Amino acid sequence: MDSQLLLDAVNQVMPFGKYKGRKLLELPEPYLVWFHSKGFPDSKLGQQLALMYEVKLNGLEGMLKPMLRR
C-alpha cells in the first residue's frame, strides 16, 4: 500500500452526515460498521472509509494517530 494513500485517508474529512467535519480516523467504529453493512460509497471516499473500517477492526487506530494533521 502506498503510504500517501494511507496518510490521505487518515486525514480525509467526512464531508456529510452525522459526523461531517471529523477526520475519518476519528469516526466511531459503530459508524464504520454500519457503512460496512450497508455498503461503502463507490468512490474514493468509500475506499477510504473501507480502509478506516479495516484499521479499526484490526486495532491499528492508535498506531496511526500520530499521522493526524491538526
Phi, psi and omega in degrees: 000140177288127182297330179294323177297319179294314179300317178296318181294317180300323185261359177296137179266134178294121187272354184206171172083191184302327184251027178306132178096347178272148174291147184300324179296335182269001178291143178294143181304318179301329178293318178291325176295320177299313177301318180300320182287329182270337183107129179286150177303149179273075184198178176300318178300318178300320177295321179292320177296319178297321178295317179294327175300312180295321178301310182290322179301325182263008175069032183260004184303315181299325180292331184266347181305324178296346180277350181293132173265135179257000000 
